[in-house]
Amino acid sequence: MPWDREGEHVMVSEWWIVAAAVVGVVAVLSISELIIRRRRQARAAGLQAKVDRLREELAEAVEQVEDHAQQQTTGTRKAMGGE
């Protein structure tokens, strides 16, 4: 326990202890929120990359289907005596 200059016992005020505890809790909560936010951002970036990749794959698949349909149409016309 601390002593003052006259050798008398000095009590640490309880509000300092409470204030220190509050600061500690706020710091832990802030750090936790920061970690959660970073994880969400990383997950969102990963999901956006996946969406972009799937859009590219979809565009390629649509193009292939259109090409195939065009070939089928051309083949059908030739078979029926058309162009």
N, C-alpha and C positions, 0 to 999 in steps of 0.2 A: 504494500500500500504506500502511496506517496506521502511525503511529509513536507510541510512548509518550512520556512526558514527558522521559525521559532520552535521547531520540533513537534508541532501539533499535527495530528493525523488529518489529512485532507481527503474528503470523499470525492470520488469522481462522479460528477453529475450524471444522473441517469439519462438525461436527454442527449448527451454526447454519445452514449452507447446506442441509443435508439437511432440517432442520426447516422451513425456509422453503419448500423444494420440496414437502414433504409437505402443508403448509398450502395451498399453491397448488393442488395436485392435488385435495385434498379440496374446496376451494372450487369448482373447475371441475366436479367430479362432482356436487356438491350443486346447483349452478345448473342443470346439465344435467337432473338428476332432477326438479327443480322444473318446468322447461320441459316435460318429457315428461308429468309428472302433469297439468299444466294443459291440455295438448293432449288427453290422454285424457278429462279431465273435459268439455272442450268438445265432443269427439266424442260422448261418451256423452249429453250433453244434447241434441245435435242428433239423435242416433238415437232418444232418448226422445220428442222432439217429433214425429219422423216416425212412430213407433209410435202415438202418441196420435192423430195425424191419420188414419192408416190404420184405427184402431179406429172412429173416427167415420164414416169412409167405409163401412166394413163394416157398421156398424149401420144406416146409411141404405140401403145396398144390400139388406140383409136385410128391412128394412121395405118397400121397394119390391117385392121378390119376394113377400112375404107378401100385400101389397095386390093384386098382380097375380093371385096364386093365388086369393085370395078372389073377385076379379072373375070369374075363369074358372069357379070353382065355382058362383057365382051364375048366370052366363050358361048354364052347362051345365044347371043345375036348371030354369031357365026354358025352355030349348030342349026338355027332356024332359017338360015339362008340369007341373013342380013349382012351388014357390013363386016 
